[in-house]
Amino acid sequence: MTAIEIRPRFHQEVPLSQEETLARLRTALKRPGSPIIGFVADHHVTLKIPYDKQHFWSPQLALEVEPHESGQGAFIRGLFGPRPSVWLMFVFMYSIIGVICLFVSITGFSQLSLGIPAPVLWVLPIGAGLALFLYISAKTGERLGKDEMYQLKQFLDEVLMAPGIA
């Protein structure tokens, strides 16, 4: 995780079994004063920063813990991302910009092909500017949440490497 990327992923092999890995995570999350909150549901785990320390850009870590193909240990797939509400907001905003630009393009280029002036086409560069603004906002948010991403990963590593937690 040296470079910041949109929804970075990682995978990790651990010598613990799937059940032991999940048990360690459950125990660590229930411990009073745990620096990370979250939940374990079946083989899915979600790790978050405590609510009182979260900000708009705070990330969360979604994990899937599966038995390793070799039968020894477990295989963890991790995905860092924004909270679902933040992710949904960005998808919604990009969709709105895209739909507006689509309709403006159809209308504007139809008018141009008929020889009618199409001042509505000025909306296209504005839409591109808004999309660029959203992209820059997302990148800024990633930078603001970078330290918390490292906290989440460090918590995971400590839980999995610490002897006798479960």
N, C-alpha and C positions, 0 to 999 in steps of 0.2 A: 504494500500500500504506500508506495512512495509518491505516486502521481495522483492527483485528484481527478476523478472521473465520475461521470453520471452513473449512479447506482453501482458502485464497485462490487465485484464478486470475488470470492476466494473459496478454496476447498482445502481441507486439512484432514490428514489421517491421524487417528489417535489409537494408542494401544489398548484403550479401554473398550469394553463391549458397548453396544448401543444402549442397553439397559443401565449400565453403570454410568455412562456419560450423561444420560438423561437424569438419573438419580442425583448425580453430583450437581447438575445445574439446578434441579428443583431445590436441593438442600441449600445451595448458595443463595438462591433468590429468596428463600424463606428466612434466612438468617437476619436477625435484627441489626439495623444499621448497615445493611448491604449498600454498597455504592451504586448498584445498578438494580433496577426493578424489571419485572417481566413475568412471563408465564411459559409453562410447558404444556402442550396439548398434543397427545399422542407422540409422534416423532418430530413435531414442529416446536420451535422455541423462538420467542421474541424477547429481545433484550432492549431496554430503554433507559435513558437517563431519568432519575427521579423527577417527578412533576415539579417540585419546587425549584429545581435547577434547570428545567427545560426552557428554551426560548423558541421562537418561531422556526428556526432552522435546525433544531436538534434532530439528529438522525436516530434511527433505530436499526437494530441488527436482527434480521430474520435468518434462522438456522433450520436446516433439515438434517437430522441425524439418522443415518442408515447403517445397517451392518456392512462391513467391508466385504468385497467380492471374495476375498481369500478366506473368509470365515474367521479371520483374526482381527479383532479391533473394530473400530467404527470409522465411517467416512462422513465428514461434516461439510455441507455446502452452506456458505454464508452469503448474504446479500445485504449490503448497507443501503439505506434509502431514507428518504424523508418520511415523516409520519404520513399515513394515508390521506389525511385531509389536505396536506400541503401538495402531495403528488397529484391528487384529484384537481386541486385548484389550477395547477400548471397545465394539466391535460385539457381542462375545460377552457382556459384562456387561449391556448394554442388552437383548439378546435374552433372557438368563436372567431378568432382572427382568420383562420383558414376558410371558414364558410363565408364570411363577409367578403374576403378577397376573391373567392370563387364567383360569387354572384356579381360583384363589381366588375370582374374580368369579363364575364359573359355579357353583361349589359354594355359595358364600355366598348368592347371589341365589336359587338354587334352594331352599335351606333357608328363606329368608325367604318365598318364595312359598308354601311348604308350611306356614307358620306355626311353623317351628322356629327357635329362636334361632341366630344366625349370628355367633358371636364371631370366626370366621376372617376376617371382613371387615376386621378391624383390620390385616391384612397390607397392604391397599391403600394406606393413608397411609404405611406404612413403605416400601413399594415406590416410591411417589412421592418420598419423602425420599431414598432411595438414588439414584434417577434424577437428582434435583436435585444431589446430592452429586457424581455422575459428571460432570454438566454443568459444575459449578463447578470441578472438578478439571481438566477439559479446558480451560476458559478460563484457569485459572492456568497450565497448561502452555504455552498459546499465548503468554502474556505472558513466560514464562521463555525461550521460544525465539525471541522477536521479534528480538533482536539478531542471532541466527544467520541468521534469514530475510534480514535486510538484508545480511549477509556473503555469503550465497549469490547474491543478486541483484546485489550490487556486483561479485562475481567474474565473473558472466556479462556484465555491462555492460563491464567492463574488457577481457575477452577479445574481445568483439565490436567494441569501439571502438579497440583498440590497433592501430597500423599494423604490418604485417609480422610478426605472430606466427607464422603458418603457414609 
